[in-house]
Amino acid sequence: MLSAFRFRTDDEIFRHLTGLCAALALMLVAFVGAIAAEKPQSVEDLARFLERTKREPPPQRYLFDCCSLWFYERGDKDVDQDGANLWDYALIENLDGIQFFDEGPRIAIRYQRTAINKGPGPDLILMSWSGGAHCCLTFHVFQLRENYITKQQIDAWDSEGEIIVKPGRGATGFTFDDSNFAYWNTPFASSPMPNVVLKWSGDRYVADRAAMLKPPPTEAEFAAMRKEVAAALSGWKGPYVPLDDDWDVEEHGQPRGGVEVPAPPPILWDHLLKLIYTGHARLAVRLFDESWPQGVEGKAAFWRDFTRRLRRSPTWREFGLERLLGARPVFAYTPR
């Protein structure tokens, strides 16, 4: 009986495994191809696709003088914590075709101008959430006129944002926290996020310098701030190890270069950002220079990483905050 049983050689096993892998690869290609064939390649295709495959609840339509706003849902309808409907797709369409499209996956109306809220502000603000644990929230701001549509996109990232509505004047402002420093040298919960204030300016929101600038702290207040930072830094022995541009705590944890190197406490750049975002760049430089522990290496490396991160902020760049807030001294400073 044993002579009738044929053992497979290593070459035969290899050929069988190769054939199995090839078959699985073909199945995967077919699956991906089916998805690609189903996925619309343009917003026009998407509109037709959704019309053919719509499910309950049916699309919801809002009519404006210039256009129609359509919301589509590809499954069970959800609501947010305030009870507002959350949709999977949003389309704005006028006689010239589709002017806006977003696939959230969660989209809601955050502001709609009414007869009570007449004024020069936007007609409509939509919020789109990407579905992440924190990130990302995007606000789409529209002026909807009979012969034109203007739109602005505000990336609030990890911030929920707040629309400032004044009765009789509409949505005159918008405020949110700049989450550019989220996960930088520290977990999300302790990440400083300075506040940004915008105002309506004709056809879009711009940085509101008057609202962002604050009176400088008194000498007593500054001394208390410096004492608080120095106390937090007293237990940190350093040295500060420079970060790679793409490094963050969530992805890599605290070790850098395979070595456990605790970063300084985040209260340091929390106070720095508060001073900078309220128009006091020189005081931020002074606070850093006077608070860094004597004998701890990495002072210049930390400042280089900090200023690089600051300039990487999309919010910082889009709204011209370096010029608006007079922050040039931050980038001109060289630690010694």
Beta strands, then each sheet from edge to edge (+ up, - down):
strand 1: 60-63
strand 2: 68-72
strand 3: 78-79
strand 4: 85-86
strand 5: 89-94
strand 6: 97-102
strand 7: 106-112
strand 8: 124-129
strand 9: 137-144
strand 10: 149-157
strand 11: 162-166
strand 12: 170-177
strand 13: 195-200
strand 14: 205-207
sheet 1: 1+ 2- 5+ 6-
sheet 2: 3+ 4-
sheet 3: 7+ 8- 9+ 10-
sheet 4: 11+ 12- 13+ 14-
end
